[in-house]
Amino acid sequence: MPSSVNRTSRTEPAGHHREFPLSLAAIDELVAEEEAEDARVLHLTANETVLSPRARAVLASPLTSRYLLEHLDMRGPSPARLGNLLLRGLDRIGTIEESATEVCRRLFGARYAEFRCLSGLHAMQTTFAALSRPGDTVMRVATKDGGHFLTELICRSFGRRSCTYVFDDTMTIDLERTREVVEKERPSLLFVDAMNYLFPFPIAELKAIAGDVPLVFDASHTLGLIAGGRFQDPLREGADLLQANTHKTFFGPQKGIILGNDRSLMEELGYTLSTGMVSSQHTASTVALLIALHEMWYDGREYAAQVIDNARRLAGALRDRGVPVVAEERGFTANHMFFVDTRPLGSGPAVIQRLVRAGVSANRAVAFNHLDTIRFGVQEITRRGYDHDDLDEAADLVAAVLLERQEPERIRPRVAELVGRRRTVRYTGDPASAAGPPARERYAPPTAPAGHPARPRWIGVRLTPLPEPVTEAECAGAQRLGRLAGAFPHQIDSSGNVSFTSTDGRLFVTGSGTYIKDLAPGDFVELTGAEGWTLHCRGDGPPSAEAYLHHLLRERVGARYVVHNHCIPGRALETSGALVIPPKEYGSVALAEAVADACQDSQVMYVRRHGLVFWAHSYDECLALIEDVRRITG
Ligand SMILES: *Cc1c(COP(=O)(O)O)cnc(C)c1O
């Protein structure tokens, strides 16, 4: 059966004959028709947006085929390294990303920003995976109270249980009864995931109930309003994380973002992403997001104020024409969306179908205690610059459809005419449209200080055979330490490296590709010294890529045991007394030097996003250090 859209379009779609596979010409035609249709529809969905020409152009740029790997502060200048995959870096994108991070600091009060999530759901999955364990309970908004319809199912497929906030029938959270649920269910995460809502959430009060448990606000719908200083200010009100997709009121590409001020939480998220939630972060979409963030910085305040004004205006205009709008007594809405109660108008599906036939796009939503509604959003028409006259005209057309005053097909051309008058995109941050501070014209890269011989990224290795492997007895201590350090909870792998000084004063370090949890005598390589940027070694194969770190620790403080694992200790770290070192590229000379510079001050160091380093003068001392930290972080 042909769909209703096919019936109402003027030409038959090229795929009509259903001869598959389609010719490429037929595909071109279908896409062109879909685009033309898009330009005739009045987009009043609450969950879509329109990109600026600048951001849209980037989506078709050649960069779309390039990988942008790893988190910014792991990428460093030039090539990016993810595991053992070495690629050309995209340094200039890194510069834009740094600037976008500063934008996030100013717009959202967020010290840390994570741009790698692909969508809102992907950000949600990342947070669940990073901040809860199988069997834990996640608190969410029930679907009947406006919660996202997939959150419960995601919890289930991740092996998490879920419980819900208690709402009273005026769309507000009953804090006292919610507190009782929290005390009974002991959730490990309070997630606010509303997709159908009109007013701000009591974040400060919820955080008071949550205590130490992280409170996460999923602002997929209202991120653009929050960026513009409207609606609410989740991080400053007490949310630990603000996350969202970036394509509803935030006028970016289809993508996700996570923002926060707690370094450990952000680190756990970043680590979870790096270790299997994302490989390609979709380069072109990322750049489009970075552009949209800048546009928001320049024009977001004006945009957000106009969105809210337009939502109230259109809701009021519909009410004036006899359409029943939800929450009239509270001014209809405090954000970009409002809801029409379909009960007096016919069944929800029939009403939405009439709108589609008239060329009006909206969402059907069953929310607010099972009320059947049509959800409208004005963020897209606001970006297109609709003024009050346009909104009144839109209200005339939509009311005529909803109240069945005219056949939808007769209204369709009038809708297309209105839409055709407003094709430009506003609030693009360009000088003509900018209300905010002027943009810097050109970026001048910082110049490197002269006269410093550049240190290499990697240490060189000269390898000769080792006549006899180290004995079982000599390496028994290192094996035991490796077993212990290689099995910390929340550890992603048991690679890492261990070194020890033998009774005759020789330095041995684990070989490349060994697992510290499970070491054999043949896994150790002797380091006999360094000459320039080359390590001299004896063994069957090269030492760990981090051998230089072990060499430096022995030089600087006479360490006899050094153990390095890949554990991200999370918030427990704050109480462990470990010294924190900023992220550095794995296995690099820079990393080894940073650890060596810090080792005078602490025998336990944490290299952010990477792992723990312990050093000691004896086996017993090293054992005690590892056991202490393990107790705290376990
Ligand atoms: C829309 C929405 C999502 C889903 O975002 P996608 O980018 O479509 O995956 C997640 N959470 C909330 C609260 C939403 O409103």
The ligand as a MOL file (V3000), in Angstrom:
LIG
                    3D

  0  0  0     0  0            999 V3000
M  V30 BEGIN CTAB
M  V30 COUNTS 15 15 0 0 0
M  V30 BEGIN ATOM
M  V30 1 C 16.2290 12.9030 22.1680 0
M  V30 2 C 16.7410 12.3990 23.4510 0
M  V30 3 C 17.7150 11.4020 23.4900 0
M  V30 4 C 18.1710 10.6790 22.2570 0
M  V30 5 O 19.1150 11.3560 21.5200 0
M  V30 6 P 19.6190 10.7310 20.1150 0
M  V30 7 O 20.6350 11.6950 19.6540 0
M  V30 8 O 18.4210 10.6460 19.2530 0
M  V30 9 O 20.1950 9.3900 20.4130 0
M  V30 10 C 18.2360 11.0280 24.7090 0
M  V30 11 N 17.8120 11.5830 25.8440 0
M  V30 12 C 16.8460 12.5260 25.8620 0
M  V30 13 C 16.4040 13.1040 27.1660 0
M  V30 14 C 16.2750 12.9640 24.6700 0
M  V30 15 O 15.3080 13.8720 24.6840 0
M  V30 END ATOM
M  V30 BEGIN BOND
M  V30 1 1 1 2
M  V30 2 1 2 3
M  V30 3 2 2 14
M  V30 4 1 3 4
M  V30 5 2 3 10
M  V30 6 1 4 5
M  V30 7 1 5 6
M  V30 8 2 6 7
M  V30 9 1 6 8
M  V30 10 1 6 9
M  V30 11 1 10 11
M  V30 12 2 11 12
M  V30 13 1 12 13
M  V30 14 1 12 14
M  V30 15 1 14 15
M  V30 END BOND
M  V30 END CTAB
M  END
